[in-house]
Amino acid sequence: MRVLVACEFSGIVRDAFIKKGHDAISCDLLPTEKPGRHYQTNVLDIIDDGFDLMIAHPPCTHLAVSGARWFKEKIADGRQQRAIDFFHALAYCRIHKIAIENPIGIMSRIYRKPRQIIQPWQFGHGETKATCLWLKNLPNLEPTNIVEGREARIHRMAPGPNRAKERSRTYRGIAEAMADQWGPPPKEET
């Protein structure tokens, strides 16, 4: 299966699908942190290149409720509308199977409510970080390893130059669950 992991610089989701035998690539405006198949470009430039599945992580800076106090300014200068338009471009692309993840934010009202909200602690990480999943032609993601501890490490992260990157990183347990549950094993060649 050809898998596009949109807006991912870390390579975590991409590598989980590659490990399962899929033809997966990541795409982001940033360079990848891990060597591997990565396109450093706007994902809209390659979105129509024949992918079977897209897992998208659009930037949440102008969409998440955690930044609501700046919404008036972001609406006035057009940043929020550009973020909404980008989200819609991902949601309405011609890829058959789509998962879009984002924190709780305005897309629940503007686009539609997410099908599912997951937490890292459901996938082996003792942290909280509510993550919405908007799914097309995919089942809900089933928890794989519910653990104790509900630390809000991401929410409490101190300001700094790498804060946005650290907050956007997908947890390995979630990436592995995506690859296991949304990426059926490749067919054996006979």
Number of C-alpha atoms within 10 A of each C-alpha: 16 16 25 29 26 26 21 32 24 23 23 21 30 28 25 22 28 17 13 16 16 19 17 25 23 28 28 20 14 15 16 18 12 12 10 14 16 23 20 16 14 14 21 14 10 14 18 11 12 13 19 15 22 25 24 24 22 20 18 23 18 22 25 16 16 14 13 15 9 11 16 10 12 19 13 10 11 12 16 20 15 14 19 19 12 15 21 14 13 22 19 10 14 15 20 13 17 25 24 21 22 23 23 20 20 18 22 15 9 10 13 10 16 18 14 14 18 20 20 23 24 19 22 18 20 17 20 18 19 14 18 22 24 23 19 17 12 15 12 17 17 13 16 14 15 14 14 12 11 14 14 12 13 14 12 8 12 10 8 7 8 9 12 14 11 12 13 19 15 17 16 17 21 26 19 21 20 19 23 15 15 20 20 13 14 11 8 5 4 3
